[in-house]
Amino acid sequence: MAIFNGKTIILGAPTAYGFSEIIEQELRYQGFEVFNLSFSHGGPFKYKNIFERLDSYVHKNFLGHRDYKTYLKFKRVEGTMRDRLAEIPRVDYALLIRPDQYSEDIINMIGLKANKTIGYQWDGLSRFPAVYRRIDLFDKFFVFDPKDVRYPNMLPITNFYTNSFDIGYSEEHESDVYYVGTYMKRRASQLEEVITTLQAYGLSVKYHICKFKNRKPSFKYLDTTSADLTYAENLRFAFNSKILLDVPTVLHNGLSFRTFEAIGFDKKLITTNKEVKKYDFYHPNNTFIWEGQSVERLTDFLNAPYVKLAPHIKEKYSFNHWINNLLREDQLQPVAFPSVDLEPALVYGY
């Protein structure tokens, strides 16, 4: 029996790669009736006119509003969202992921509809500074980057792997190593180094590097694409790969979804994020931290048998455990950052 049967929730989450649809599916799998307030602004953002472009330039470059474009994107849909909110009955919960994308007025309106409001910033707080003005609008606010817990009233949580997908073998999706991510210039050289080294080693590497802007990427040997890959399709590639590759941005230390997909699918992981070594799921047979190591060390890792995690550790990083921690119903093992020393009352108090 789904533990949240009969409960209602408002959801707001990024729509890129079908994330909001995945999270809605996971919530319904847990028994929720979901009112999805996620929004899409319809492809690449375009300014209405030269005056709006100039206004944005002034805000970003002279007033320090680096996320001003996010504000403009939301203004396009705010009226429609108000109408949708008016039709939603009172609910048990509201969960906004990346709440910096929503206006303070809309968050307040959501608060009037929900018995409990939860915010989750699954990116570093400093990357989208508008979020700071929204934190106090929620009953509880969670972050996935250990360094962000130093701010008042921040609660630690990791990302998760999904529970509701039943994925099988597919030759089309099969590979030795799989990587997916958006193109970022600051990690391009390292990503290319890792992928080309693995290819030279003789491994079959499938990768999807999404790049929307017209500027030429700084890769010498890798290709990019403007085609979207849904998260559901990403899961098929991950399930049918022997190893998942994770090269996260240097802007935060939080663990990416690749880490938890590896846990959920019992896959090995190659990552450039040294933080994984601090977590209870880490085992050197399963996770290889890339630091330009010798071929011998990589060979040892590839030849080592995968060590299955203890059931209670694996379950700890599932979606159903994640949503329990957020909402405090039938809570299982607490998930806290090993590098952050906080008293349990502070971490999980209201």
RODO-2510 file (C-alpha; in nm, 4 decimals, decimal comma):
residues 350
     n   res          X          Y          Z
     1     m     0,0000     0,0000     0,0000
     2     a     0,1305     0,3448    -0,0918
     3     i     0,1971     0,5328     0,2309
     4     f     0,0604     0,8654     0,1054
     5     n    -0,2738     0,7347    -0,0229
     6     g    -0,5369     1,0050     0,0073
     7     k    -0,2824     1,2873     0,0449
     8     t    -0,2722     1,5843    -0,1900
     9     i     0,0269     1,7888    -0,3029
    10     i     0,1079     2,0872    -0,5228
    11     l     0,4256     2,0285    -0,7235
    12     g     0,6471     2,2844    -0,8915
    13     a     0,9698     2,1578    -1,0513
    14     p     1,1947     2,2234    -1,3521
    15     t     1,0437     2,0872    -1,6730
    16     a     1,3762     2,0399    -1,8562
    17     y     1,4312     1,6790    -1,9677
    18     g     1,0895     1,5843    -1,8317
    19     f     1,1992     1,6149    -1,4661
    20     s     0,8663     1,7455    -1,3400
    21     e     0,6843     1,4581    -1,5121
    22     i     0,9184     1,2066    -1,3506
    23     i     0,8666     1,3567    -1,0054
    24     e     0,4898     1,3703    -1,0577
    25     q     0,4957     1,0015    -1,1530
    26     e     0,6992     0,9198    -0,8427
    27     l     0,4559     1,1123    -0,6218
    28     r     0,1566     0,9341    -0,7728
    29     y     0,3377     0,6044    -0,7183
    30     q     0,3527     0,6968    -0,3488
    31     g    -0,0245     0,7530    -0,3475
    32     f    -0,0483     1,1317    -0,3868
    33     e    -0,3046     1,3241    -0,5852
    34     v    -0,0788     1,5741    -0,7613
    35     f    -0,1543     1,9278    -0,8796
    36     n     0,1397     2,0080    -1,1053
    37     l     0,2286     2,3791    -1,1223
    38     s     0,5526     2,3224    -1,3102
    39     f     0,5841     2,5540    -1,6065
    40     s     0,7678     2,5725    -1,9354
    41     h     0,8373     2,8984    -2,1156
    42     g     0,8396     2,7277    -2,4552
    43     g     1,1943     2,6668    -2,5751
    44     p     1,4901     2,9064    -2,5747
    45     f     1,4077     3,2416    -2,4162
    46     k     1,3566     3,5376    -2,6487
    47     y     1,3301     3,9004    -2,5419
    48     k     1,0103     4,0776    -2,6475
    49     n     1,1986     4,3760    -2,7827
    50     i     1,5249     4,5709    -2,7599
    51     f     1,4028     4,7595    -2,4517
    52     e     1,3490     4,4390    -2,2543
    53     r     1,6944     4,3202    -2,3600
    54     l     1,8525     4,6468    -2,2433
    55     d     1,6603     4,6310    -1,9167
    56     s     1,7904     4,2800    -1,8582
    57     y     2,1467     4,3886    -1,9368
    58     v     2,1278     4,6698    -1,6794
    59     h     1,9872     4,4407    -1,4101
    60     k     2,2493     4,1701    -1,4674
    61     n     2,5571     4,3856    -1,5172
    62     f     2,4952     4,6942    -1,3027
    63     l     2,2423     4,5913    -1,0382
    64     g     2,3844     4,2442    -0,9707
    65     h     2,0648     4,0567    -1,0645
    66     r     2,2342     3,7656    -1,2413
    67     d     1,9124     3,5665    -1,2530
    68     y     1,7008     3,8473    -1,3980
    69     k     1,6234     3,6405    -1,7066
    70     t     1,4595     3,3809    -1,4798
    71     y     1,2337     3,6586    -1,3493
    72     l     1,1359     3,7538    -1,7050
    73     k     1,0632     3,3925    -1,7973
    74     f     0,8267     3,3562    -1,5051
    75     k     0,6475     3,6827    -1,5781
    76     r     0,5382     3,5294    -1,9087
    77     v     0,3355     3,2623    -1,7284
    78     e     0,2471     3,4244    -1,3960
    79     g    -0,1066     3,5227    -1,4978
    80     t    -0,1858     3,1702    -1,6166
    81     m    -0,0420     3,0268    -1,2968
    82     r    -0,2633     3,2500    -1,0823
    83     d    -0,5667     3,1179    -1,2698
    84     r    -0,4535     2,7579    -1,2198
    85     l    -0,3949     2,8154    -0,8490
    86     a    -0,7451     2,9558    -0,8082
    87     e    -0,8875     2,6223    -0,9270
    88     i    -0,6819     2,4057    -0,6883
    89     p    -0,8504     2,3046    -0,3608
    90     r    -0,6718     2,3135    -0,0275
    91     v    -0,3948     2,0506    -0,0183
    92     d    -0,1860     1,8723     0,2415
    93     y     0,1526     1,9717     0,1002
    94     a     0,3284     2,1893    -0,1537
    95     l     0,6745     2,1046    -0,2872
    96     l     0,8706     2,3511    -0,4985
    97     i     1,2013     2,2397    -0,6466
    98     r     1,4143     2,5347    -0,7630
    99     p     1,1794     2,7876    -0,5954
   100     d     1,3945     3,0733    -0,7303
   101     q     1,2029     3,0203    -1,0559
   102     y     0,8757     3,1278    -0,8911
   103     s     0,7778     3,4777    -0,7826
   104     e     0,7362     3,5544    -0,4136
   105     d     0,3706     3,6401    -0,4734
   106     i     0,2980     3,3004    -0,6269
   107     i     0,4817     3,1198    -0,3453
   108     n     0,2696     3,3106    -0,0928
   109     m    -0,0440     3,2107    -0,2829
   110     i     0,0665     2,8480    -0,2772
   111     g     0,1248     2,8812     0,0976
   112     l    -0,2381     2,9809     0,1430
   113     k    -0,3452     2,6604    -0,0321
   114     a    -0,1169     2,4117     0,1470
   115     n    -0,1035     2,2918     0,5075
   116     k     0,2748     2,2559     0,4757
   117     t     0,5147     2,4046     0,2211
   118     i     0,8548     2,2541     0,1349
   119     g     1,1299     2,4152    -0,0709
   120     y     1,4230     2,2250    -0,2222
   121     q     1,7144     2,3894    -0,4035
   122     w     1,8842     2,1098    -0,5962
   123     d     2,1515     2,3482    -0,7171
   124     g     2,3935     2,5611    -0,5181
   125     l     2,2212     2,8579    -0,3531
   126     s     2,4794     3,1038    -0,4863
   127     r     2,4139     3,0044    -0,8481
   128     f     2,0614     3,1490    -0,8311
   129     p     2,0675     3,4210    -0,5622
   130     a     1,6985     3,5060    -0,5966
   131     v     1,6354     3,1955    -0,3858
   132     y     1,7612     3,3697    -0,0692
   133     r     1,4540     3,5962    -0,0665
   134     r     1,2242     3,2944    -0,0845
   135     i     1,3632     3,0663     0,1857
   136     d     1,1573     3,2131     0,4704
   137     l     0,8364     3,1715     0,2701
   138     f     0,8480     2,7941     0,3309
   139     d     0,7822     2,5854     0,6393
   140     k     1,0948     2,3802     0,5627
   141     f     1,3757     2,4380     0,3167
   142     f     1,6228     2,1732     0,1966
   143     v     1,9550     2,2002     0,0117
   144     f     2,1721     1,9345    -0,1520
   145     d     2,5073     2,1132    -0,1323
   146     p     2,6853     2,0538     0,2019
   147     k     2,8316     2,4036     0,2126
   148     d     2,4829     2,5588     0,1951
   149     v     2,3817     2,4106     0,5306
   150     r     2,5839     2,6870     0,6985
   151     y     2,2992     2,9284     0,6206
   152     p     2,0221     2,9590     0,8828
   153     n     1,7311     2,7169     0,8649
   154     m     1,8824     2,5014     0,5882
   155     l     1,8113     2,1277     0,6070
   156     p     2,0352     1,8719     0,4322
   157     i     1,9072     1,6216     0,1780
   158     t     2,0623     1,4410    -0,1174
   159     n     1,9032     1,3696    -0,4540
   160     f     1,7494     1,0256    -0,5103
   161     y     1,6901     0,7381    -0,7480
   162     t     1,3426     0,6615    -0,8770
   163     n     1,1170     0,3829    -0,7498
   164     s     0,8392     0,3698    -1,0089
   165     f     1,0284     0,2701    -1,3260
   166     d     1,0447    -0,0878    -1,4484
   167     i     1,3204    -0,0828    -1,7117
   168     g     1,4508    -0,3838    -1,9009
   169     y     1,7408    -0,4756    -2,1244
   170     s     1,7762    -0,2892    -2,4561
   171     e     2,0579    -0,3507    -2,7039
   172     e     2,0031    -0,0013    -2,8456
   173     h     2,0883     0,1551    -2,5086
   174     e     2,3735    -0,0770    -2,4149
   175     s     2,7269     0,0538    -2,3457
   176     d     3,0292     0,0131    -2,1205
   177     v     3,0150     0,3742    -1,9979
   178     y     2,7334     0,6288    -2,0149
   179     y     2,7364     1,0055    -1,9611
   180     v     2,4656     1,2703    -1,9900
   181     g     2,4857     1,6422    -1,9143
   182     t     2,4506     1,9937    -2,0459
   183     y     2,7509     2,1619    -2,2026
   184     m     2,9419     2,3874    -1,9633
   185     k     3,2664     2,5440    -2,0774
   186     r     3,4261     2,5278    -1,7321
   187     r     3,4057     2,1476    -1,7211
   188     a     3,4521     2,0802    -2,0935
   189     s     3,8259     2,0037    -2,0868
   190     q     3,7972     1,7631    -1,7953
   191     l     3,4962     1,5890    -1,9468
   192     e     3,6791     1,5435    -2,2759
   193     e     3,9869     1,4104    -2,0980
   194     v     3,7848     1,1476    -1,9129
   195     i     3,5764     1,0328    -2,2094
   196     t     3,8648     1,0143    -2,4581
   197     t     4,0809     0,8289    -2,2034
   198     l     3,8075     0,5715    -2,1496
   199     q     3,7608     0,5361    -2,5261
   200     a     4,1361     0,4898    -2,5756
   201     y     4,1219     0,2198    -2,3114
   202     g     3,8823     0,0326    -2,5401
   203     l     3,5558     0,1020    -2,3619
   204     s     3,2328     0,1720    -2,5473
   205     v     3,1209     0,5175    -2,4272
   206     k     2,7781     0,6593    -2,5034
   207     y     2,7316     1,0245    -2,4156
   208     h     2,4711     1,2952    -2,4620
   209     i     2,6035     1,6501    -2,4202
   210     c     2,3230     1,8979    -2,4744
   211     k     2,4129     2,2465    -2,5962
   212     f     2,1482     2,5018    -2,6937
   213     k     2,3480     2,8150    -2,7710
   214     n     2,5036     2,8702    -3,1124
   215     r     2,8556     2,9272    -2,9822
   216     k     3,1073     2,6635    -3,0851
   217     p     3,1928     2,4250    -2,7996
   218     s     3,5541     2,3988    -2,6867
   219     f     3,5746     2,0241    -2,7521
   220     k     3,8301     1,8810    -2,9923
   221     y     3,6929     1,5282    -3,0184
   222     l     3,3455     1,5225    -2,8654
   223     d     3,0134     1,6097    -3,0271
   224     t     2,7265     1,8064    -2,8790
   225     t     2,3582     1,8092    -2,9638
   226     s     2,0630     2,0446    -2,9263
   227     a     1,8227     1,7508    -2,9057
   228     d     1,6525     1,6947    -2,5726
   229     l     1,6912     1,3647    -2,3918
   230     t     1,4081     1,2949    -2,1511
   231     y     1,4952     1,1721    -1,8049
   232     a     1,3028     0,8520    -1,8755
   233     e     1,5240     0,7870    -2,1793
   234     n     1,8297     0,8711    -1,9713
   235     l     1,7262     0,5997    -1,7253
   236     r     1,7140     0,3454    -2,0071
   237     f     2,0720     0,4300    -2,1066
   238     a     2,1834     0,4197    -1,7431
   239     f     2,0195     0,0825    -1,6779
   240     n     2,1836    -0,0705    -1,9857
   241     s     2,5326     0,0605    -1,9151
   242     k     2,7949    -0,1121    -1,7030
   243     i     2,9365     0,2140    -1,5640
   244     l     2,7915     0,5628    -1,5192
   245     l     3,0145     0,8681    -1,5631
   246     d     2,9703     1,1784    -1,3495
   247     v     3,1609     1,5027    -1,4185
   248     p     2,9688     1,7645    -1,2159
   249     t     3,0084     2,1394    -1,2237
   250     v     3,2679     2,2896    -0,9908
   251     l     3,0091     2,5384    -0,8626
   252     h     2,8781     2,3050    -0,5924
   253     n     2,9691     1,9867    -0,4037
   254     g     2,6265     1,8228    -0,4045
   255     l     2,5940     1,4742    -0,5499
   256     s     2,4402     1,4509    -0,8959
   257     f     2,1619     1,2203    -1,0109
   258     r     2,4220     0,9951    -1,1791
   259     t     2,5419     0,8963    -0,8315
   260     f     2,1981     0,7821    -0,7227
   261     e     2,1129     0,6155    -1,0537
   262     a     2,4267     0,4062    -0,9987
   263     i     2,2992     0,3136    -0,6518
   264     g     1,9488     0,2343    -0,7733
   265     f     2,0637     0,0203    -1,0691
   266     d     2,3624    -0,1427    -0,8909
   267     k     2,6072     0,0125    -1,1383
   268     k     2,9661     0,1199    -1,1025
   269     l     3,0384     0,4927    -1,1042
   270     i     3,3316     0,6985    -1,2308
   271     t     3,3180     1,0504    -1,0873
   272     t     3,5320     1,3607    -1,0471
   273     n     3,3487     1,4504    -0,7257
   274     k     3,5684     1,3556    -0,4275
   275     e     3,2769     1,4134    -0,1871
   276     v     3,1359     1,0667    -0,2600
   277     k     3,4119     0,9170    -0,0471
   278     k     3,2456     1,0655     0,2644
   279     y     2,9119     0,8880     0,2204
   280     d     2,8060     0,5539     0,3638
   281     f     2,7392     0,4007     0,0199
   282     y     3,0991     0,4499    -0,0984
   283     h     3,3017     0,1389    -0,1804
   284     p     3,6230     0,1522    -0,3897
   285     n     3,5046    -0,1462    -0,5953
   286     n     3,1943     0,0482    -0,6984
   287     t     3,3131     0,4088    -0,7272
   288     f     3,6264     0,5363    -0,8991
   289     i     3,7263     0,8947    -0,8202
   290     w     3,8922     1,0373    -1,1296
   291     e     4,2067     1,2330    -1,0542
   292     g     4,4151     1,1561    -1,3613
   293     q     4,5147     0,8156    -1,2253
   294     s     4,7255     0,5581    -1,3988
   295     v     4,5833     0,2978    -1,6314
   296     e     4,6743     0,0356    -1,3722
   297     r     4,4369     0,1829    -1,1148
   298     l     4,1591     0,2055    -1,3712
   299     t     4,2221    -0,1547    -1,4723
   300     d     4,1985    -0,2661    -1,1100
   301     f     3,8664    -0,0837    -1,0756
   302     l     3,7186    -0,2284    -1,3944
   303     n     3,8205    -0,5812    -1,2964
   304     a     3,6967    -0,5584    -0,9370
   305     p     3,3560    -0,7184    -0,8703
   306     y     3,0667    -0,4877    -0,7830
   307     v     2,9898    -0,5006    -0,4107
   308     k     2,6156    -0,4869    -0,3428
   309     l     2,5085    -0,2318    -0,0875
   310     a     2,3337    -0,3305     0,2316
   311     p     1,9557    -0,3041     0,1721
   312     h     1,9093    -0,0345     0,4381
   313     i     2,1794     0,1842     0,2773
   314     k     2,0407     0,1432    -0,0744
   315     e     1,6869     0,2194     0,0416
   316     k     1,8114     0,5334     0,2149
   317     y     1,8657     0,7043    -0,1229
   318     s     1,5393     0,6044    -0,2911
   319     f     1,2619     0,8468    -0,3797
   320     n     1,0217     0,7033    -0,1221
   321     h     1,2794     0,7635     0,1507
   322     w     1,3503     1,1106     0,0091
   323     i     0,9862     1,2186     0,0168
   324     n     0,9484     1,0774     0,3683
   325     n     1,2390     1,2909     0,4862
   326     l     1,0903     1,5997     0,3255
   327     l     0,7429     1,5549     0,4679
   328     r     0,8215     1,3800     0,7969
   329     e     0,5669     1,1015     0,7560
   330     d     0,6777     0,7444     0,8296
   331     q     1,0342     0,8713     0,8255
   332     l     1,2998     0,6110     0,7650
   333     q     1,6748     0,6620     0,8223
   334     p     1,7730     1,0300     0,8285
   335     v     1,9920     1,1447     0,5401
   336     a     2,2506     1,4009     0,6486
   337     f     2,5717     1,5240     0,4929
   338     p     2,8718     1,3469     0,6461
   339     s     3,0847     1,6594     0,6134
   340     v     2,8403     1,8738     0,8129
   341     d     2,8332     1,8436     1,1905
   342     l     2,4819     1,9343     1,3036
   343     e     2,2751     1,8275     1,5993
   344     p     1,9793     1,6070     1,4965
   345     a     1,7324     1,8529     1,6544
   346     l     1,8642     2,1279     1,4286
   347     v     1,8687     1,9149     1,1161
   348     y     1,5229     1,7689     1,1516
   349     g     1,3430     2,0169     1,3758
   350     y     1,0498     2,2250     1,2637
***
